[in-house]
Amino acid sequence: MVHEGDHTEFRAKLNAYSAGVLDDVEWLVVRTHLAECELCRAELGRPELWNRAAPQRISPTPQRVNRRPGWPVVIGAAAVAALIAFGVGYALGVTA
């Protein structure tokens, strides 16, 4: 049997429970209470509770890094140009 003071304590922890921020022991205590208490289960099912907890569950979007292509692109382009020049030179040398 849960006393009214305990019941108030559990209802106060429902935000943290729905957001998934309780430690293992608190989570188990609240979960056990929810199995026995219809009022707290009904409170947990209310959309307002989940809306209050939603910002805690959503991770921030990563910021895009807008950088110009650096030296790796320049070096890669130079390597491709050198290979093409070598290939063309080799092909012209073989046929001449």
PyMOL commands that set and color helices and strands:
alter all, ss='L'
color gray80, all
select helices_A, chain A and resi 4-12+14-19+24-36+38-44+47-57+71-95
alter helices_A, ss='H'
color red, helices_A
deselect
rebuild
show_as cartoon
